């Protein structure tokens, strides 16, 4: 999805952290190349996001095949970072992971210390997020799956679950990463999922 098409809203160069915020939770957004991770961080962050997007060049086409994501002209080469307050005392720090295979070596470091993750899925390329799920399970990081809206008829949820071999306890939701409200609902779903788990270790912001 073209990250330039996210909802227009006033630019927020800075947003002071609330004095009531006591809990900071690290969340990672991960998925395949072009699944909409940068778009989601941009759409939902209450501060101007830090991103490491670079223009895709002809020399890199053999590595990052742009035919899979028509219209995509930039790519994340390290990570995206944003922040959103989900309650008076709880802040989420968002890290968007790069999707290309050549940057997967960064993922385990990004997952370190994360309380949870969102696996963003383009249903046209479901297999692109298998590795992300494998690494999250290996690291023991709780996650939910969000199916990003790229148009076209959606696959049945049962078919997506089967294709990803998802545990029945892992939430699967639909979203539009361009929409602030839709992306926020995804993060709220993740927080609610984390609250159902046996233990949650809270960290200071």
C-alpha positions as CSV (number, residue, x, y, z in Angstrom):
1,X,0.0,0.0,0.0
2,X,1.3,3.5,-0.9
3,X,2.1,5.1,2.4
4,X,1.5,8.5,0.9
5,X,-2.2,7.8,0.7
6,X,-2.8,7.7,4.5
7,X,-5.5,9.9,6.0
8,X,-4.7,13.6,5.9
9,X,-4.6,15.2,9.3
10,X,-2.7,18.1,10.9
11,X,1.0,17.4,11.2
12,X,2.1,16.9,14.8
13,X,5.8,17.6,15.1
14,X,5.6,16.9,18.8
15,X,3.0,15.8,21.4
16,X,4.0,16.1,25.0
17,X,3.7,12.9,27.0
18,X,0.9,13.0,29.5
19,X,2.0,13.5,33.1
20,X,-0.3,10.6,34.0
21,X,1.4,8.1,31.8
22,X,3.0,5.4,34.0
23,X,3.2,2.4,31.7
24,X,5.2,2.3,28.4
25,X,4.6,-0.8,26.2
26,X,6.8,-1.7,23.3
27,X,4.9,-3.0,20.3
28,X,6.3,-4.2,17.0
29,X,4.4,-4.1,13.7
30,X,5.8,-6.7,11.4
31,X,4.8,-8.4,8.1
32,X,5.9,-8.9,4.5
33,X,7.3,-6.4,2.1
34,X,4.8,-3.7,1.3
35,X,2.1,-5.0,3.7
36,X,1.5,-1.5,5.1
37,X,3.7,-1.3,8.2
38,X,5.0,2.2,7.7
39,X,1.5,3.3,6.7
40,X,0.1,2.1,9.9
41,X,2.8,3.7,12.1
42,X,2.3,7.0,10.3
43,X,-1.5,6.9,10.4
44,X,-1.8,6.2,14.2
45,X,1.2,7.9,15.8
46,X,0.5,11.0,17.9
47,X,4.0,12.3,17.2
48,X,5.7,12.8,13.8
49,X,7.0,9.3,13.2
50,X,10.7,8.5,12.8
51,X,11.1,6.5,9.6
52,X,14.0,5.2,7.6
53,X,12.4,4.9,4.2
54,X,14.6,5.2,1.1
55,X,13.7,5.4,-2.5
56,X,13.7,2.0,-4.3
57,X,16.3,2.0,-7.1
58,X,16.5,0.0,-10.3
59,X,19.7,-1.6,-9.0
60,X,17.7,-3.1,-6.1
61,X,14.8,-4.5,-8.2
62,X,16.4,-8.0,-8.3
63,X,16.4,-8.0,-4.5
64,X,13.1,-6.2,-3.6
65,X,10.8,-7.2,-6.5
66,X,8.4,-4.2,-6.9
67,X,6.1,-6.3,-9.1
68,X,4.6,-7.7,-5.9
69,X,3.5,-4.2,-4.7
70,X,2.6,-2.1,-7.7
71,X,3.0,1.7,-7.0
72,X,5.5,1.2,-4.2
73,X,8.5,3.5,-4.6
74,X,10.1,3.5,-1.1
75,X,11.1,0.9,1.4
76,X,12.0,0.8,5.1
77,X,15.7,0.0,5.6
78,X,15.9,-0.1,9.5
79,X,12.6,0.6,11.3
80,X,9.8,3.1,11.8
81,X,9.0,4.5,15.3
82,X,5.9,6.2,16.6
83,X,3.9,6.7,19.8
84,X,0.3,6.5,20.8
85,X,-1.5,6.9,24.1
86,X,-4.2,4.3,24.5
87,X,-5.2,5.3,28.1
88,X,-4.4,8.1,30.6
89,X,-1.7,5.9,32.1
90,X,-0.6,3.7,29.2
91,X,1.5,4.6,26.1
92,X,2.4,2.3,23.2
93,X,5.8,2.8,21.6
94,X,5.5,1.5,18.0
95,X,8.3,-0.1,16.1
96,X,7.6,-0.9,12.4
97,X,10.0,-3.7,11.2
98,X,11.4,-3.8,7.7
99,X,9.7,-6.4,5.5
100,X,12.4,-7.4,3.1
101,X,14.2,-10.7,3.7
102,X,17.6,-9.0,3.6
103,X,16.7,-7.1,6.8
104,X,15.2,-10.0,8.7
105,X,18.3,-10.2,10.8
106,X,17.1,-7.0,12.6
107,X,13.8,-8.6,13.7
108,X,15.0,-10.5,16.8
109,X,16.6,-7.3,18.1
110,X,13.4,-5.4,17.5
111,X,11.3,-8.1,19.2
112,X,13.6,-7.9,22.3
113,X,11.6,-6.3,25.1
114,X,8.4,-6.2,23.1
115,X,5.2,-7.1,25.0
116,X,3.4,-7.8,21.8
117,X,3.3,-7.6,18.1
118,X,0.9,-6.9,15.2
119,X,1.5,-9.2,12.1
120,X,0.1,-7.2,9.2
121,X,-1.0,-9.4,6.3
122,X,-1.7,-8.6,2.7
123,X,-4.1,-11.5,1.8
124,X,-2.8,-11.5,-1.7
125,X,0.6,-12.6,-0.3
126,X,-0.2,-14.5,2.8
127,X,3.0,-16.5,2.7
128,X,5.1,-13.4,3.2
129,X,4.3,-13.2,6.9
130,X,5.0,-16.9,7.8
131,X,8.5,-16.0,8.8
132,X,7.3,-13.2,11.1
133,X,4.9,-15.5,12.9
134,X,7.7,-18.2,13.2
135,X,10.1,-15.7,14.8
136,X,7.5,-14.3,17.2
137,X,6.6,-17.8,18.3
138,X,10.2,-18.6,18.7
139,X,10.8,-15.5,20.8
140,X,7.6,-16.2,22.8
141,X,6.2,-12.8,21.9
142,X,2.4,-12.6,21.9
143,X,0.8,-11.3,18.7
144,X,-2.4,-10.7,16.8
145,X,-2.9,-10.8,13.0
146,X,-4.4,-7.8,11.2
147,X,-5.5,-8.3,7.6
148,X,-4.9,-5.1,5.7
149,X,-7.5,-3.9,3.2
150,X,-6.0,-3.7,-0.3
151,X,-9.3,-4.0,-2.1
152,X,-10.9,-7.0,-3.6
153,X,-13.0,-9.6,-1.9
154,X,-11.6,-10.7,1.4
155,X,-10.8,-14.4,2.0
156,X,-12.8,-16.1,4.6
157,X,-11.3,-15.7,8.1
158,X,-11.2,-19.5,8.5
159,X,-9.1,-19.8,5.3
160,X,-6.6,-17.2,6.4
161,X,-6.3,-18.9,9.8
162,X,-5.7,-22.2,8.1
163,X,-3.2,-20.8,5.7
164,X,-1.2,-19.2,8.6
165,X,-1.8,-22.2,10.9
166,X,-2.9,-19.8,13.6
167,X,-3.6,-20.9,17.1
168,X,-7.3,-20.5,17.9
169,X,-6.4,-18.0,20.7
170,X,-4.6,-15.6,18.3
171,X,-7.0,-12.8,17.3
172,X,-7.5,-12.1,13.6
173,X,-8.9,-8.7,12.7
174,X,-9.5,-6.7,9.5
175,X,-8.1,-3.2,9.2
176,X,-7.2,-0.3,6.8
177,X,-3.7,0.8,7.7
178,X,-4.4,4.2,6.2
179,X,-7.1,5.0,8.7
180,X,-6.1,6.3,12.2
181,X,-9.2,4.9,13.8
182,X,-8.9,1.5,12.1
183,X,-5.2,1.2,13.1
184,X,-6.0,2.3,16.7
185,X,-8.6,-0.5,16.9
186,X,-5.9,-3.0,15.9
187,X,-3.7,-1.8,18.7
188,X,-6.5,-1.8,21.3
189,X,-7.3,-5.4,20.2
190,X,-3.6,-6.3,20.9
191,X,-3.7,-4.6,24.3
192,X,-6.9,-6.4,25.2
193,X,-5.3,-9.7,24.0
194,X,-2.2,-9.1,26.2
195,X,-4.5,-8.5,29.2
196,X,-6.0,-12.0,28.8
197,X,-2.6,-13.6,29.0
198,X,-1.3,-15.0,32.4
199,X,1.3,-12.3,33.1
200,X,2.1,-8.9,31.7
201,X,5.3,-7.2,32.7
202,X,4.8,-3.4,32.6
203,X,7.7,-1.1,32.0
204,X,8.1,2.6,32.8
205,X,7.8,5.0,29.9
